[in-house]
Amino acid sequence: MMIANRIFKIPTVENCLVLLNGHDLAYMCRRFDIISDTERLHTENLSQLLDRRRSNAWEQVSPTLSNYYDVAQLIRKNVSAPYPAAISFFRLAMFNYLFSNNNLNLSSFSIIKDYRSDHCLAPYYNLSCTALHAPENREGFTLFQGDNENRFRTTSGCLRPAAFFEFGKGIGLPTAIVDDLFVQMLSSADTRVRFFIDNSFLAPDCKYTYKVSYERKLEMWKKDLPGSVKQCLLR
């Protein structure tokens, strides 16, 4: 969560670690929908939203959504400003892949009604490296429906950057914007990520696993980027 927010500027819920009994650590997140004892912003996660839409007999909704593309379309139909939401969601998809976050379901995303009565994406939550904390969880979202992303995989199973360019195009982002998002995500980030991991409360073997998981995908991406993005990274 800290890496997502502090390094990659991804909006996340306010969170912290609290020391209990002098030795145990508790992870705490602040509710983003509660403003005061008497004021609360209306919020629905996508699971609740999908259930409500299914109750409308006139509307045909997929029985299950387990890929970023379909979730992006659902978000697009339910926010006041679809384009900024698509950029934010694209950045999150890149982050989740690089940091092996498979802890995802429709309850992991929420739409909130803000002070202006606009519907927008709520700050993200449930961001963790499941390769480290829950290695048995390999059921994360795919980018596309079915097995359409298999053509973008390397022999080692990694997704090539081309998959995310295709995903960005599918959700309405121009190539120039996707180029810029790649530059933002990859430019000098590795040094800061290592600093955050090295100064975390993780055990030494966990720090090593975390960095290897991230750096393996990062290096593969840097070798397989379009020339325009590589040139920007070298500046």
Residue frames as a rotation matrix with the C-alpha (Angstrom) as fourth column:
MET 1
0.571 0.821 0.000 0.00
0.821 -0.571 0.000 0.00
0.000 0.000 -1.000 0.00
MET 2
0.489 -0.464 -0.739 2.80
0.124 -0.802 0.585 2.42
-0.864 -0.377 -0.334 0.90
ILE 3
-0.609 -0.739 0.287 4.73
0.360 0.065 0.931 1.61
-0.707 0.670 0.227 -2.28
ALA 4
-0.161 0.644 0.748 1.61
0.984 0.047 0.172 2.11
0.076 0.764 -0.641 -4.41
ASN 5
0.789 0.599 -0.141 0.82
0.614 -0.781 0.116 5.49
-0.040 -0.178 -0.983 -2.85
ARG 6
0.566 -0.602 -0.564 4.22
0.032 -0.667 0.744 7.00
-0.824 -0.439 -0.359 -2.07
ILE 7
-0.509 -0.851 0.134 6.13
0.130 0.078 0.988 5.89
-0.851 0.520 0.070 -5.18
PHE 8
-0.810 0.178 0.558 3.53
0.586 0.258 0.768 5.36
-0.007 0.950 -0.313 -7.91
LYS 9
-0.898 0.424 -0.115 0.99
-0.397 -0.895 -0.201 7.97
-0.188 -0.135 0.973 -6.75
ILE 10
-0.535 0.761 -0.366 -1.86
0.211 0.541 0.814 5.46
0.818 0.359 -0.450 -6.79
PRO 11
-0.268 0.476 0.838 -4.68
-0.813 -0.579 0.069 6.68
0.518 -0.662 0.542 -4.50
THR 12
-0.408 0.102 -0.907 -5.01
0.350 0.935 -0.052 4.25
0.843 -0.339 -0.417 -1.60
VAL 13
0.757 0.654 -0.013 -6.83
0.208 -0.222 0.953 4.30
0.620 -0.723 -0.304 1.71
GLU 14
0.134 -0.688 0.713 -4.91
-0.814 -0.486 -0.316 5.82
0.564 -0.538 -0.626 4.60
ASN 15
0.827 0.097 -0.554 -3.16
0.103 0.942 0.320 2.99
0.553 -0.322 0.769 6.43
CYS 16
0.106 -0.814 0.571 -0.58
-0.876 -0.348 -0.333 2.31
0.470 -0.465 -0.751 9.09
LEU 17
-0.007 -0.179 -0.984 0.97
0.335 0.927 -0.171 -0.33
0.942 -0.330 0.054 11.33
VAL 18
0.413 0.202 0.888 0.20
-0.728 -0.511 0.456 -0.18
0.546 -0.835 -0.064 15.04
LEU 19
-0.599 -0.701 -0.387 2.34
-0.238 0.617 -0.750 -1.86
0.765 -0.357 -0.536 17.67
LEU 20
0.528 0.826 0.196 0.28
-0.549 0.157 0.821 -4.01
0.648 -0.541 0.537 20.06
ASN 21
0.999 -0.044 0.016 1.47
0.014 0.608 0.793 -5.46
-0.045 -0.792 0.608 23.38
GLY 22
0.464 -0.882 -0.080 4.98
-0.551 -0.358 0.754 -4.27
-0.694 -0.306 -0.652 22.66
HIS 23
-0.554 -0.765 0.328 5.66
-0.235 0.522 0.820 -6.83
-0.798 0.377 -0.469 19.93
ASP 24
-0.228 0.535 0.814 2.63
0.811 0.567 -0.145 -7.63
-0.539 0.627 -0.563 17.70
LEU 25
-0.918 -0.075 -0.389 1.88
-0.143 -0.853 0.502 -5.46
-0.370 0.516 0.772 14.67
ALA 26
-0.030 0.956 0.293 -1.66
0.633 0.246 -0.734 -4.67
-0.774 0.163 -0.612 13.52
TYR 27
-0.907 -0.195 0.373 -2.41
0.421 -0.456 0.784 -3.35
0.017 0.868 0.496 10.04
MET 28
-0.139 0.871 -0.471 -5.11
0.580 -0.314 -0.752 -0.66
-0.803 -0.378 -0.461 10.06
CYS 29
-0.740 0.027 0.672 -6.96
0.599 -0.429 0.676 1.15
0.307 0.903 0.301 7.26
ARG 30
-0.765 0.475 -0.435 -9.08
-0.050 -0.717 -0.695 4.26
-0.642 -0.510 0.573 7.67
ARG 31
-0.037 0.851 0.524 -12.65
0.845 0.306 -0.438 4.16
-0.533 0.427 -0.730 6.36
PHE 32
-0.927 -0.357 0.110 -12.86
0.351 -0.733 0.583 6.49
-0.128 0.579 0.805 3.37
ASP 33
-0.395 0.860 0.324 -16.66
0.451 -0.126 0.884 6.70
0.800 0.495 -0.338 3.39
ILE 34
0.496 0.536 -0.683 -17.07
0.854 -0.157 0.496 7.99
0.158 -0.829 -0.536 6.96
ILE 35
-0.015 -0.447 0.895 -16.44
0.285 -0.860 -0.424 11.71
0.959 0.248 0.140 7.32
SER 36
-0.680 -0.110 0.725 -17.71
-0.615 -0.454 -0.645 12.22
0.400 -0.884 0.241 10.87
ASP 37
-0.899 0.369 0.237 -20.07
0.067 0.649 -0.758 10.66
-0.433 -0.665 -0.608 13.42
THR 38
0.005 0.990 -0.138 -23.00
0.053 -0.138 -0.989 12.06
-0.999 -0.002 -0.054 11.47
GLU 39
0.467 0.111 -0.877 -21.72
-0.774 -0.429 -0.466 12.21
-0.428 0.897 -0.115 7.89
ARG 40
-0.170 -0.467 0.868 -21.08
0.084 0.870 0.485 9.36
-0.982 0.155 -0.109 5.50
LEU 41
-0.352 -0.024 -0.936 -20.47
-0.875 -0.346 0.338 9.22
-0.331 0.938 0.101 1.75
HIS 42
0.693 0.665 0.278 -22.54
-0.491 0.718 -0.493 6.72
-0.527 0.206 0.824 -0.24
THR 43
-0.373 -0.880 -0.293 -20.30
-0.903 0.271 0.334 3.86
-0.215 0.389 -0.896 -1.38
GLU 44
0.816 0.517 0.260 -20.84
-0.434 0.843 -0.318 0.61
-0.383 0.147 0.912 -3.25
ASN 45
-0.388 -0.898 0.209 -18.23
-0.414 0.372 0.831 -1.97
-0.823 0.236 -0.516 -4.08
LEU 46
-0.550 0.136 -0.824 -18.48
-0.832 0.000 0.555 -3.54
0.076 0.991 0.113 -7.53
SER 47
-0.939 0.262 -0.223 -19.92
0.273 0.962 -0.018 -6.76
0.210 -0.077 -0.975 -6.17
GLN 48
-0.419 0.815 -0.401 -22.84
0.424 -0.214 -0.880 -4.85
-0.803 -0.539 -0.256 -4.64
LEU 49
-0.321 0.250 -0.913 -23.19
-0.659 -0.752 0.026 -2.77
-0.680 0.610 0.406 -7.79
LEU 50
-0.833 -0.044 -0.551 -23.30
-0.477 0.559 0.678 -5.84
0.278 0.828 -0.487 -10.01
ASP 51
-0.800 0.585 -0.132 -25.91
0.579 0.696 -0.426 -7.53
-0.157 -0.417 -0.895 -7.80
ARG 52
-0.257 0.721 -0.643 -28.09
0.053 -0.654 -0.754 -4.41
-0.965 -0.228 0.130 -8.00
ARG 53
-0.410 0.060 -0.910 -27.80
-0.848 -0.393 0.356 -4.24
-0.337 0.917 0.212 -11.77
ARG 54
-0.968 0.065 -0.242 -28.63
-0.039 0.915 0.401 -7.92
0.248 0.398 -0.883 -12.12
SER 55
-0.600 0.788 -0.139 -31.89
0.458 0.196 -0.867 -7.26
-0.656 -0.584 -0.479 -10.27
ASN 56
-0.106 0.532 -0.840 -33.00
-0.641 -0.683 -0.351 -5.12
-0.760 0.501 0.413 -13.23
ALA 57
0.233 0.267 0.935 -34.58
0.287 0.900 -0.328 -7.66
-0.929 0.345 0.133 -15.55
TRP 58
0.975 0.221 -0.038 -34.02
0.043 -0.352 -0.935 -5.41
-0.220 0.910 -0.352 -18.58
GLU 59
0.483 -0.861 -0.157 -30.27
-0.875 -0.467 -0.130 -5.32
0.038 0.200 -0.979 -18.17
GLN 60
0.921 -0.238 -0.309 -28.06
0.168 0.957 -0.236 -8.21
0.352 0.166 0.921 -19.23
VAL 61
0.450 -0.794 0.409 -24.99
-0.892 -0.427 0.151 -8.48
0.055 -0.432 -0.900 -17.01
SER 62
-0.074 -0.586 -0.807 -22.25
-0.408 0.756 -0.511 -11.10
0.910 0.292 -0.295 -17.17
PRO 63
0.824 0.465 -0.323 -22.68
0.059 0.497 0.866 -13.68
0.564 -0.732 0.382 -14.37
THR 64
0.646 -0.660 -0.383 -19.06
0.602 0.132 0.788 -13.30
-0.469 -0.739 0.483 -13.35
LEU 65
0.866 -0.464 0.187 -16.35
-0.229 -0.700 -0.677 -10.72
0.445 0.543 -0.712 -13.88
SER 66
0.766 -0.642 0.032 -12.82
0.308 0.409 0.859 -11.99
-0.564 -0.648 0.511 -13.37
ASN 67
-0.052 -0.814 0.578 -10.75
0.999 -0.052 0.017 -9.89
0.017 0.578 0.816 -15.75
TYR 68
-0.542 -0.282 -0.792 -9.61
0.457 -0.889 0.003 -6.27
-0.705 -0.360 0.611 -15.79
TYR 69
-0.969 0.157 0.193 -11.21
0.106 -0.442 0.891 -5.50
0.225 0.883 0.412 -19.14
ASP 70
-0.164 0.982 -0.096 -14.76
0.599 0.176 0.781 -6.33
0.783 0.071 -0.617 -18.03
VAL 71
0.091 0.143 -0.986 -14.26
0.956 -0.291 0.046 -4.59
-0.280 -0.946 -0.163 -14.68
ALA 72
-0.830 -0.445 -0.335 -13.02
0.325 -0.876 0.357 -1.49
-0.453 0.188 0.872 -16.52
GLN 73
-0.720 0.633 0.286 -16.20
0.186 -0.221 0.957 -1.47
0.669 0.742 0.041 -18.62
LEU 74
0.167 0.788 -0.593 -18.35
0.872 0.162 0.461 -1.75
0.459 -0.594 -0.660 -15.49
ILE 75
-0.241 -0.341 -0.908 -16.48
0.760 -0.649 0.042 1.14
-0.603 -0.680 0.416 -13.87
ARG 76
-0.964 -0.201 0.173 -16.78
0.264 -0.677 0.687 3.22
-0.021 0.708 0.706 -17.04
LYS 77
-0.359 0.914 0.188 -20.57
0.403 -0.030 0.915 2.92
0.842 0.404 -0.358 -16.98
ASN 78
0.491 0.631 -0.600 -20.86
0.751 0.042 0.659 3.97
0.441 -0.774 -0.454 -13.34
VAL 79
-0.223 -0.574 -0.788 -18.51
0.807 -0.562 0.181 6.92
-0.547 -0.595 0.589 -12.82
SER 80
0.694 0.536 -0.480 -19.05
0.270 -0.812 -0.517 10.55
-0.667 0.229 -0.709 -13.72
ALA 81
0.480 -0.628 -0.613 -15.63
-0.837 -0.537 -0.106 10.94
-0.262 0.564 -0.783 -15.42
PRO 82
0.967 0.021 0.253 -14.81
0.021 0.986 -0.165 7.67
-0.253 0.165 0.953 -17.25
TYR 83
0.679 -0.734 0.008 -11.51
0.014 0.002 -1.000 8.77
0.734 0.679 0.011 -18.83
PRO 84
-0.047 -0.723 0.689 -9.61
-0.861 -0.320 -0.395 9.67
0.506 -0.612 -0.608 -15.61
ALA 85
0.478 0.286 0.830 -11.03
-0.726 0.661 0.190 6.50
-0.494 -0.694 0.524 -14.03
ALA 86
0.991 -0.125 -0.045 -9.66
0.067 0.763 -0.643 4.44
0.115 0.634 0.765 -16.93
ILE 87
0.263 -0.948 0.181 -6.19
-0.360 -0.271 -0.893 5.95
0.895 0.170 -0.412 -16.47
SER 88
-0.030 -0.223 0.974 -6.28
-0.999 -0.035 -0.038 5.25
0.042 -0.974 -0.221 -12.73
PHE 89
0.730 0.395 0.558 -7.48
-0.454 0.890 -0.037 1.68
-0.512 -0.226 0.829 -13.27
PHE 90
0.836 -0.501 -0.226 -4.82
-0.006 0.403 -0.915 1.04
0.549 0.766 0.334 -15.92
ARG 91
-0.036 -0.881 0.471 -2.10
-0.700 -0.314 -0.642 2.22
0.713 -0.353 -0.606 -13.54
LEU 92
0.182 0.178 0.967 -3.49
-0.909 0.407 0.096 -0.11
-0.376 -0.896 0.236 -10.86
ALA 93
0.978 0.205 0.042 -3.48
-0.169 0.892 -0.420 -3.09
-0.124 0.404 0.906 -13.27
MET 94
0.434 -0.895 -0.105 0.20
-0.183 0.027 -0.983 -2.46
0.882 0.445 -0.152 -14.05
PHE 95
-0.178 -0.493 0.851 1.04
-0.923 -0.217 -0.319 -2.17
0.342 -0.842 -0.416 -10.36
ASN 96
0.527 0.470 0.708 -0.83
-0.723 0.686 0.083 -5.35
-0.446 -0.556 0.701 -9.44
TYR 97
0.951 -0.216 -0.221 1.02
0.016 0.749 -0.662 -7.29
0.309 0.626 0.716 -12.10
LEU 98
0.159 -0.974 0.161 4.49
-0.318 -0.205 -0.926 -5.99
0.935 0.096 -0.343 -11.23
PHE 99
-0.508 -0.345 0.789 3.95
-0.822 -0.080 -0.564 -6.60
0.258 -0.935 -0.243 -7.51
SER 100
-0.767 0.116 -0.631 2.17
0.028 0.989 0.148 -9.96
0.641 0.096 -0.761 -7.88
ASN 101
-0.762 0.583 0.282 -1.08
-0.493 -0.240 -0.836 -8.87
-0.419 -0.776 0.471 -6.26
ASN 102
-0.769 0.523 -0.366 -3.65
0.021 0.594 0.804 -11.61
0.638 0.611 -0.468 -6.87
ASN 103
-0.741 0.498 -0.450 -5.77
0.584 0.147 -0.798 -10.63
-0.331 -0.855 -0.400 -3.87
LEU 104
-0.871 0.379 -0.313 -8.57
-0.474 -0.814 0.335 -9.36
-0.128 0.440 0.889 -6.10
ASN 105
-0.531 0.806 0.261 -12.29
0.839 0.542 0.033 -9.76
-0.115 0.237 -0.965 -6.46
LEU 106
-0.101 0.545 0.832 -15.16
0.580 -0.647 0.495 -7.39
0.808 0.533 -0.251 -7.22
SER 107
0.821 0.398 -0.409 -15.23
0.551 -0.365 0.750 -6.29
0.149 -0.841 -0.519 -3.57
SER 108
-0.046 -0.948 -0.316 -11.70
0.915 -0.166 0.368 -4.91
-0.401 -0.272 0.875 -4.06
PHE 109
-0.883 -0.189 0.430 -13.04
0.389 -0.807 0.445 -1.88
0.263 0.560 0.786 -5.99
SER 110
-0.149 0.848 -0.509 -15.62
0.851 -0.152 -0.503 0.68
-0.504 -0.508 -0.699 -4.91
ILE 111
-0.361 0.187 0.914 -17.53
0.548 -0.750 0.370 3.60
0.754 0.635 0.169 -6.39
ILE 112
-0.406 0.167 -0.898 -18.05
0.834 -0.333 -0.439 6.55
-0.372 -0.928 -0.005 -4.05
LYS 113
0.387 0.598 0.702 -20.35
0.739 -0.657 0.151 9.56
0.551 0.460 -0.696 -4.34
ASP 114
-0.571 -0.770 -0.286 -18.31
0.795 -0.431 -0.427 12.62
0.206 -0.471 0.858 -3.40
TYR 115
-0.482 0.339 -0.808 -19.27
0.460 -0.687 -0.562 16.08
-0.746 -0.643 0.175 -2.14
ARG 116
-0.707 0.182 -0.683 -20.14
-0.578 -0.706 0.409 17.27
-0.408 0.684 0.605 -5.63
SER 117
0.331 0.844 0.422 -22.49
-0.464 0.535 -0.706 14.30
-0.822 0.038 0.569 -6.11
ASP 118
0.208 -0.367 -0.907 -20.05
-0.926 0.223 -0.303 12.89
0.314 0.903 -0.294 -8.67
HIS 119
0.921 0.034 0.389 -19.53
-0.163 0.938 0.304 9.13
-0.355 -0.344 0.870 -8.75
CYS 120
0.367 -0.881 -0.300 -15.83
-0.814 -0.148 -0.561 8.24
0.450 0.450 -0.771 -8.82
LEU 121
0.301 -0.369 -0.879 -13.46
0.256 0.920 -0.298 5.43
0.919 -0.135 0.371 -7.95
ALA 122
0.977 -0.018 0.214 -12.79
-0.212 -0.234 0.949 5.18
0.033 -0.972 -0.232 -4.24
PRO 123
0.074 -0.992 0.104 -9.19
-0.997 -0.076 -0.012 4.95
0.019 -0.103 -0.995 -3.02
TYR 124
0.274 -0.019 -0.962 -7.81
-0.391 0.912 -0.129 1.46
0.879 0.411 0.242 -3.63
TYR 125
0.201 -0.189 0.961 -7.34
-0.940 0.238 0.243 -1.14
-0.275 -0.953 -0.130 -0.91
ASN 126
0.778 0.063 0.625 -6.36
-0.071 0.997 -0.013 -4.83
-0.625 -0.034 0.780 -0.70
LEU 127
0.735 -0.612 -0.292 -3.00
-0.434 -0.093 -0.896 -4.12
0.522 0.785 -0.334 -2.35
SER 128
0.456 -0.613 0.645 -0.41
-0.607 0.316 0.729 -6.68
-0.651 -0.724 -0.227 -1.28
CYS 129
-0.285 -0.619 -0.732 2.19
-0.918 0.396 0.022 -9.01
0.276 0.679 -0.681 -2.73
THR 130
0.664 0.640 0.388 0.28
-0.725 0.678 0.122 -12.29
-0.185 -0.362 0.914 -2.61
ALA 131
0.515 -0.589 -0.623 3.32
-0.135 0.661 -0.738 -14.10
0.847 0.464 0.261 -3.99
LEU 132
-0.604 -0.765 0.223 4.77
-0.272 -0.065 -0.960 -13.37
0.749 -0.640 -0.169 -0.56
HIS 133
-0.629 0.392 0.671 1.78
-0.769 -0.183 -0.613 -13.36
-0.118 -0.901 0.417 1.80
ALA 134
0.256 0.759 0.599 -0.43
-0.446 0.643 -0.623 -15.96
-0.858 -0.108 0.503 0.11
PRO 135
-0.613 -0.650 -0.449 1.61
-0.673 0.133 0.728 -17.92
-0.413 0.748 -0.519 -2.47
GLU 136
-0.716 0.408 0.566 -1.19
0.439 0.894 -0.090 -20.45
-0.543 0.184 -0.820 -2.84
ASN 137
0.329 0.875 -0.356 -3.43
0.253 -0.445 -0.859 -17.71
-0.910 0.193 -0.368 -4.26
ARG 138
-0.778 -0.626 0.057 -2.82
0.172 -0.124 0.977 -17.86
-0.605 0.770 0.204 -8.01
GLU 139
-0.187 0.838 0.513 -6.37
0.959 0.268 -0.088 -17.05
-0.211 0.476 -0.854 -9.10
GLY 140
-0.467 -0.048 -0.883 -5.82
0.197 -0.979 -0.051 -13.37
-0.862 -0.198 0.466 -9.81
PHE 141
0.603 0.716 -0.353 -7.63
-0.118 -0.358 -0.926 -11.38
-0.789 0.600 -0.132 -12.48
THR 142
-0.191 -0.573 0.797 -6.59
0.897 0.228 0.379 -11.82
-0.399 0.787 0.470 -16.09
LEU 143
-0.808 -0.122 -0.577 -6.35
-0.050 -0.960 0.274 -8.78
-0.587 0.250 0.770 -18.34
PHE 144
-0.582 0.558 -0.592 -8.79
-0.786 -0.200 0.585 -10.13
0.208 0.806 0.555 -20.92
GLN 145
0.433 0.823 0.367 -11.63
-0.838 0.517 -0.172 -12.60
-0.331 -0.234 0.914 -21.22
GLY 146
0.998 0.066 -0.016 -10.84
-0.068 0.941 -0.332 -16.29
-0.007 0.333 0.943 -21.52
ASP 147
0.416 -0.899 0.138 -7.34
0.631 0.395 0.668 -17.20
-0.655 -0.191 0.731 -22.67
ASN 148
0.895 0.025 0.444 -6.85
0.386 -0.540 -0.748 -14.14
0.221 0.842 -0.493 -24.90
GLU 149
0.757 -0.643 0.118 -3.78
-0.645 -0.705 0.294 -13.03
-0.106 -0.299 -0.949 -22.94
ASN 150
0.640 -0.528 0.557 -1.84
0.217 0.821 0.529 -16.27
-0.737 -0.218 0.640 -23.49
ARG 151
0.667 -0.376 0.643 -0.47
0.702 0.029 -0.712 -14.93
0.249 0.926 0.284 -26.78
PHE 152
0.646 -0.416 0.640 1.26
-0.338 -0.908 -0.249 -12.17
0.684 -0.056 -0.727 -24.79
ARG 153
0.870 -0.284 0.404 3.05
-0.332 0.269 0.904 -14.51
-0.365 -0.921 0.139 -22.37
THR 154
-0.001 -0.941 -0.340 6.73
-0.969 0.085 -0.232 -15.42
0.248 0.329 -0.911 -22.47
THR 155
0.021 -0.061 -0.998 7.90
-0.141 0.988 -0.063 -19.01
0.990 0.142 0.012 -22.10
SER 156
-0.871 -0.383 -0.307 8.40
0.254 0.182 -0.950 -18.30
0.419 -0.906 -0.062 -18.37
GLY 157
-0.155 0.926 -0.344 4.76
0.971 0.207 0.120 -17.17
0.182 -0.315 -0.931 -18.04
CYS 158
-0.523 -0.078 -0.849 5.39
0.428 -0.885 -0.182 -13.41
-0.737 -0.459 0.496 -17.71
LEU 159
0.592 0.754 0.285 3.09
0.698 -0.303 -0.649 -10.95
-0.403 0.583 -0.706 -19.48
ARG 160
-0.465 -0.738 0.489 4.80
0.883 -0.425 0.198 -8.82
0.061 0.524 0.850 -22.10
PRO 161
-0.709 0.166 -0.685 4.22
0.088 -0.943 -0.320 -5.05
-0.699 -0.287 0.655 -22.14
ALA 162
-0.923 0.356 -0.147 2.30
-0.212 -0.151 0.965 -5.56
0.322 0.922 0.215 -25.40
ALA 163
-0.436 0.795 -0.421 -0.53
0.811 0.550 0.200 -7.09
0.390 -0.254 -0.885 -23.34
PHE 164
-0.191 0.342 -0.920 -0.97
0.717 -0.592 -0.369 -3.82
-0.670 -0.730 -0.132 -21.45
PHE 165
-0.872 -0.070 -0.484 -0.83
-0.259 -0.772 0.580 -1.76
-0.414 0.631 0.656 -24.64
GLU 166
-0.749 0.645 -0.151 -3.64
0.182 0.420 0.889 -3.93
0.637 0.639 -0.432 -25.99
PHE 167
-0.230 0.646 -0.728 -5.52
0.973 0.170 -0.157 -3.58
0.022 -0.744 -0.668 -22.71
GLY 168
-0.552 -0.044 -0.832 -5.09
0.288 -0.947 -0.140 0.21
-0.782 -0.317 0.536 -22.72
LYS 169
-0.950 0.212 -0.230 -6.40
-0.292 -0.337 0.895 0.41
0.112 0.917 0.382 -26.26
GLY 170
-0.575 0.753 -0.320 -9.38
0.542 0.643 0.541 -1.75
0.613 0.137 -0.778 -25.31
ILE 171
0.005 0.586 -0.810 -10.42
0.970 -0.198 -0.137 0.57
-0.241 -0.786 -0.570 -22.48
GLY 172
0.758 0.491 0.429 -10.09
0.629 -0.723 -0.285 3.70
0.170 0.486 -0.857 -24.61
LEU 173
0.573 -0.621 -0.534 -6.60
0.064 -0.616 0.785 5.03
-0.817 -0.484 -0.314 -23.79
PRO 174
0.902 -0.308 -0.301 -4.48
-0.386 -0.264 -0.884 6.50
0.193 0.914 -0.358 -26.61
THR 175
0.624 -0.731 -0.276 -1.07
0.625 0.679 -0.385 4.92
0.469 0.067 0.881 -27.21
ALA 176
-0.129 -0.699 0.704 0.67
0.019 -0.711 -0.703 8.14
0.992 -0.077 0.105 -26.15
ILE 177
0.372 0.338 0.864 -1.05
-0.832 -0.292 0.472 8.01
0.413 -0.894 0.173 -22.75
VAL 178
0.998 -0.034 -0.058 -0.09
0.052 0.933 0.356 4.34
0.042 -0.359 0.933 -22.28
ASP 179
0.260 -0.958 0.119 3.51
0.504 0.030 -0.863 5.22
0.824 0.285 0.490 -23.23
ASP 180
-0.127 -0.282 0.951 3.52
-0.487 -0.818 -0.307 7.93
0.864 -0.502 -0.033 -20.56
LEU 181
0.718 0.459 0.523 2.05
-0.678 0.294 0.674 5.60
0.156 -0.838 0.523 -17.93
PHE 182
0.810 -0.519 -0.272 4.78
0.481 0.855 -0.195 3.05
0.334 0.027 0.942 -18.63
VAL 183
-0.085 -0.875 0.477 7.43
0.235 -0.483 -0.843 5.74
0.968 0.040 0.247 -18.24
GLN 184
0.142 0.223 0.964 5.87
-0.788 -0.565 0.247 6.88
0.600 -0.795 0.096 -14.95
MET 185
0.930 0.328 0.167 5.74
-0.362 0.734 0.575 3.31
0.066 -0.595 0.801 -13.65
LEU 186
0.771 -0.635 -0.049 9.27
0.618 0.765 -0.184 2.29
0.154 0.112 0.982 -14.65
SER 187
0.352 -0.674 0.650 11.34
0.082 -0.669 -0.739 5.48
0.932 0.314 -0.181 -14.46
SER 188
-0.505 -0.750 0.427 13.80
-0.382 -0.249 -0.890 5.20
0.774 -0.612 -0.161 -11.53
ALA 189
0.466 0.794 0.390 11.20
-0.723 0.088 0.685 3.30
0.510 -0.601 0.615 -9.53
ASP 190
0.538 -0.207 -0.817 13.35
0.236 0.968 -0.091 0.26
0.810 -0.144 0.569 -8.77
THR 191
-0.578 -0.815 0.040 15.73
0.228 -0.209 -0.951 2.14
0.784 -0.540 0.306 -6.44
ARG 192
-0.502 0.461 0.732 12.87
-0.789 -0.591 -0.168 3.60
0.355 -0.662 0.660 -4.39
VAL 193
0.600 0.721 -0.348 11.04
-0.529 0.683 0.503 0.26
0.600 -0.117 0.791 -4.27
ARG 194
0.099 -0.650 -0.754 14.17
0.443 0.707 -0.551 -1.46
0.891 -0.279 0.358 -2.92
PHE 195
-0.774 -0.391 0.499 14.49
-0.196 -0.601 -0.775 1.27
0.603 -0.697 0.388 -0.28
PHE 196
0.005 0.871 0.491 10.91
-0.938 -0.166 0.304 0.74
0.346 -0.462 0.816 0.93
ILE 197
0.709 0.257 -0.657 11.30
-0.148 0.965 0.217 -3.04
0.689 -0.056 0.722 1.03
ASP 198
-0.187 -0.894 -0.407 14.68
0.398 0.310 -0.863 -2.92
0.898 -0.323 0.298 2.77
ASN 199
-0.892 -0.150 0.427 13.27
-0.261 -0.600 -0.756 -0.60
0.370 -0.785 0.496 5.46
SER 200
0.136 0.988 -0.071 10.08
-0.596 0.139 0.791 -2.60
0.791 -0.065 0.608 6.02
PHE 201
0.063 -0.012 0.998 9.22
-0.957 0.284 0.064 -4.91
-0.284 -0.959 0.006 8.93
LEU 202
0.841 0.275 -0.467 9.56
-0.449 0.835 -0.317 -7.98
0.303 0.476 0.826 6.71
ALA 203
0.622 -0.644 0.446 11.95
0.010 0.576 0.818 -10.76
-0.783 -0.504 0.364 7.64
PRO 204
-0.219 -0.821 -0.528 15.17
-0.590 -0.319 0.741 -10.87
-0.777 0.474 -0.415 5.55
ASP 205
-0.800 -0.076 0.595 14.07
0.324 0.779 0.537 -13.90
-0.504 0.622 -0.599 3.50
CYS 206
0.245 0.956 0.162 10.73
0.796 -0.103 -0.596 -12.22
-0.553 0.275 -0.786 2.77
LYS 207
0.423 -0.178 -0.888 12.47
-0.308 -0.950 0.044 -9.03
-0.852 0.255 -0.457 1.65
TYR 208
-0.671 -0.740 -0.029 14.56
-0.334 0.268 0.904 -11.09
-0.661 0.616 -0.427 -0.75
THR 209
-0.520 0.559 0.646 11.52
0.734 0.679 0.004 -12.91
-0.437 0.476 -0.763 -2.17
TYR 210
0.496 0.743 -0.449 9.64
0.452 -0.663 -0.598 -9.62
-0.742 0.093 -0.664 -2.57
LYS 211
0.142 -0.526 -0.839 12.46
-0.550 -0.747 0.375 -7.94
-0.823 0.408 -0.395 -4.47
VAL 212
-0.830 -0.468 0.304 13.15
-0.055 0.611 0.790 -10.93
-0.555 0.639 -0.533 -6.73
SER 213
-0.159 0.871 0.465 9.46
0.822 0.378 -0.427 -11.23
-0.548 0.314 -0.776 -7.63
TYR 214
0.679 0.417 -0.604 9.30
0.139 -0.881 -0.452 -7.54
-0.721 0.223 -0.656 -8.58
GLU 215
0.000 -0.796 -0.605 12.68
-0.600 -0.484 0.637 -7.23
-0.800 0.363 -0.478 -10.29
ARG 216
-0.618 -0.189 0.763 12.18
0.353 0.800 0.485 -10.31
-0.702 0.569 -0.428 -12.50
LYS 217
0.301 0.821 0.484 9.09
0.886 -0.053 -0.461 -8.77
-0.353 0.568 -0.743 -14.11
LEU 218
0.690 -0.069 -0.721 10.60
-0.064 -0.997 0.035 -5.29
-0.721 0.023 -0.692 -14.20
GLU 219
-0.347 -0.921 -0.179 13.70
-0.365 -0.043 0.930 -6.41
-0.864 0.388 -0.321 -16.11
MET 220
-0.476 0.248 0.844 11.66
0.717 0.665 0.210 -8.44
-0.509 0.705 -0.494 -18.58
TRP 221
0.630 0.775 -0.051 9.46
0.640 -0.556 -0.531 -5.41
-0.440 0.302 -0.846 -19.27
LYS 222
0.430 -0.508 -0.746 12.41
-0.317 -0.859 0.402 -3.07
-0.845 0.064 -0.530 -19.80
LYS 223
-0.642 -0.717 0.271 13.86
-0.044 0.387 0.921 -5.41
-0.765 0.579 -0.281 -22.44
ASP 224
-0.579 0.508 0.637 10.57
0.793 0.530 0.299 -5.72
-0.186 0.679 -0.710 -24.32
LEU 225
0.085 0.621 -0.780 9.31
0.350 -0.751 -0.560 -2.13
-0.933 -0.225 -0.281 -24.35
PRO 226
0.744 0.177 0.644 8.57
0.667 -0.253 -0.701 -0.17
0.039 0.951 -0.307 -27.56
GLY 227
-0.201 -0.938 0.283 11.43
0.906 -0.288 -0.310 2.05
0.373 0.194 0.907 -28.70
SER 228
0.038 0.277 0.960 9.55
0.053 -0.960 0.274 5.26
0.998 0.040 -0.051 -27.86
VAL 229
0.941 0.319 0.108 9.22
-0.106 -0.025 0.994 4.25
0.320 -0.947 0.010 -24.21
LYS 230
0.504 -0.831 -0.237 12.84
0.863 0.470 0.187 3.04
-0.044 -0.298 0.953 -23.98
GLN 231
-0.217 -0.597 0.772 14.05
0.623 -0.694 -0.361 6.42
0.751 0.403 0.523 -25.25
CYS 232
0.434 0.461 0.774 12.06
-0.290 -0.742 0.604 8.26
0.853 -0.486 -0.189 -22.58
LEU 233
0.980 -0.060 -0.191 13.49
0.198 0.450 0.871 6.01
0.034 -0.891 0.453 -19.86
LEU 234
0.220 -0.974 0.059 17.05
0.968 0.211 -0.139 6.72
0.123 0.087 0.989 -21.02
ARG 235
0.262 -0.087 0.961 16.65
0.239 -0.959 -0.153 10.51
0.935 0.270 -0.231 -20.77
